[in-house]
Amino acid sequence: MHGGNRLKLGLFGANCSSGRAVTKVPERWSGTWPDNLRLARMADEAGIDFMLPIGRWKGYGGETDYQGATLETITWATALLAATQRITCFGTVHAPLFHPIIAAKEIVTADHIGEGRFGLNIVVGWNEDEFEMFGVKQRDHEARYDYAQEWIDAIKLIWSDRAEFDFTGRYITLKAVRAEPKPYGGGRPIIMNAGASSTGQAFAVKNCDAFFMQASRVSVAETAGRVASVKELAQQHAREISVYTVGVITCRPTMREAEDYHHHCVVDQADWSAVDRLLAMRNITPQTVSPAEFAEQRRQFAHGNSGLPIIGDPDHVARQLIELSHAGLTGIAVSLVNYADELPYLRQEVLPRLVHAGLREEP
Ligand SMILES: Cc1cc2nc3c(=O)[nH]c(=O)nc-3n(C[C@H](O)[C@H](O)[C@H](O)COP(=O)(O)O)c2cc1C
């Protein structure tokens, strides 16, 4: 995340069983610790810039219990940081579920272990089922971000040079706070957010270094417009923000092989019962949307729970990534059906094309 790659690449969702592909194929991602460790070492060696986990507390059910086994993200990142040299590992932290002092301490611990390579993804939550499991009532949408604002203000103060302080907010009250050590190297961990609403976006622009948004499926020009408007909003707040997106890559030697494998995984072998649960949690059902819209949403969610599909041979995949970079994106977090099986081919075929295009350095 801190290196010189003009187009940064990350792996998204490897801490969860099935990763992000809602599929029954037997080679789907296990999400186990040994596989995560193997993957992180491989990614580090390949020069991949970051690993972004999903903060998920409860599986979605279906035949595969999609994302039913998940490694908690701060502990996951901490252990991976200890086992790697260069890669940034994010923790995805639900602000309403983590007391700010505990979160600040855990993050600083991870940051010291990674010598500045820990990143924080702040999420405010949306999944009612998970909050019920905790016995925590979700605030209404706007109040979630009000709370997150206090939470991150408190955390930044805890990380600051302030020796001892009280914090009295609307939601959070802290007394005589002392916290050592401070973040590694006198800075602070990189902070990201991926709010899709205008409130979420405003929160990111005000508080974060990186913002993750959906790329357009219609055109690169539309993506470029979205990136420009986020950057413009940041400028209005006298801030600069890097903009990233999310993708799902299927790369094979020929276009035909890539399309066939994609179809096999997320159409023929999709875990449709899990897809329908995922959609129902977002209130997308045959009762709430048109049949055409429902079919389209099902298709999109099966292949990676949203994210730009990038399916093709190495030339095609590299070309799409180059176009995203030209649209102004700083990077992309991608998922693969089996991250560890598929990364070596990307490394061998796609990364050199990006080096050749001047977007990445040799690992
Ligand atoms: C890259 C990315 C990562 C995300 N990670 C998580 C996550 O791990 N857990 C979670 O509950 N929500 C996650 N989200 C959801 C967002 O944080 C956010 O809640 C969602 O986009 C809705 O936006 P809003 O809060 O502005 O309405 C993620 C979204 C994106 C695009």
The ligand as an SDF file (V2000), in Angstrom:
LIG
                    3D

 31 33  0  0  0  0  0  0  0  0999 V2000
  -14.4870   -3.2850   -0.5240 C   0  0  0  0  0  0  0  0  0  0  0  0
  -15.6180   -3.3830    0.4460 C   0  0  0  0  0  0  0  0  0  0  0  0
  -15.4290   -4.0410    1.6400 C   0  0  0  0  0  0  0  0  0  0  0  0
  -16.4700   -4.1490    2.5550 C   0  0  0  0  0  0  0  0  0  0  0  0
  -16.2750   -4.8770    3.6770 N   0  0  0  0  0  0  0  0  0  0  0  0
  -17.3080   -5.0690    4.5310 C   0  0  0  0  0  0  0  0  0  0  0  0
  -17.1780   -5.9590    5.6070 C   0  0  0  0  0  0  0  0  0  0  0  0
  -16.1660   -6.6260    5.7280 O   0  0  0  0  0  0  0  0  0  0  0  0
  -18.2100   -6.0940    6.4810 N   0  0  0  0  0  0  0  0  0  0  0  0
  -19.3680   -5.3820    6.3400 C   0  0  0  0  0  0  0  0  0  0  0  0
  -20.2600   -5.5460    7.1660 O   0  0  0  0  0  0  0  0  0  0  0  0
  -19.5270   -4.5420    5.2960 N   0  0  0  0  0  0  0  0  0  0  0  0
  -18.5350   -4.3900    4.3920 C   0  0  0  0  0  0  0  0  0  0  0  0
  -18.6980   -3.5770    3.3090 N   0  0  0  0  0  0  0  0  0  0  0  0
  -19.9200   -2.7560    3.2040 C   0  0  0  0  0  0  0  0  0  0  0  0
  -19.6190   -1.2730    3.3730 C   0  0  0  0  0  0  0  0  0  0  0  0
  -18.8250   -1.0060    4.5080 O   0  0  0  0  0  0  0  0  0  0  0  0
  -20.9150   -0.4640    3.4570 C   0  0  0  0  0  0  0  0  0  0  0  0
  -21.6440   -0.7490    4.6250 O   0  0  0  0  0  0  0  0  0  0  0  0
  -21.8080   -0.7260    2.2660 C   0  0  0  0  0  0  0  0  0  0  0  0
  -21.0960   -0.4410    1.0810 O   0  0  0  0  0  0  0  0  0  0  0  0
  -23.0800    0.1130    2.3300 C   0  0  0  0  0  0  0  0  0  0  0  0
  -22.7600    1.4710    2.3160 O   0  0  0  0  0  0  0  0  0  0  0  0
  -23.4060    2.4990    3.3350 P   0  0  0  0  0  0  0  0  0  0  0  0
  -22.9500    2.0640    4.7270 O   0  0  0  0  0  0  0  0  0  0  0  0
  -22.8280    3.8400    2.9570 O   0  0  0  0  0  0  0  0  0  0  0  0
  -24.8720    2.4080    3.1900 O   0  0  0  0  0  0  0  0  0  0  0  0
  -17.7130   -3.5140    2.3150 C   0  0  0  0  0  0  0  0  0  0  0  0
  -17.9160   -2.8830    1.0920 C   0  0  0  0  0  0  0  0  0  0  0  0
  -16.8930   -2.8520    0.1430 C   0  0  0  0  0  0  0  0  0  0  0  0
  -17.1600   -2.1910   -1.1880 C   0  0  0  0  0  0  0  0  0  0  0  0
  1  2  1  0
  2  3  1  0
  2 30  2  0
  3  4  2  0
  4  5  1  0
  4 28  1  0
  5  6  2  0
  6  7  1  0
  6 13  1  0
  7  8  2  0
  7  9  1  0
  9 10  1  0
 10 11  2  0
 10 12  1  0
 12 13  2  0
 13 14  1  0
 14 15  1  0
 14 28  1  0
 15 16  1  0
 16 17  1  0
 16 18  1  0
 18 19  1  0
 18 20  1  0
 20 21  1  0
 20 22  1  0
 22 23  1  0
 23 24  1  0
 24 25  2  0
 24 26  1  0
 24 27  1  0
 28 29  2  0
 29 30  1  0
 30 31  1  0
M  END
$$$$
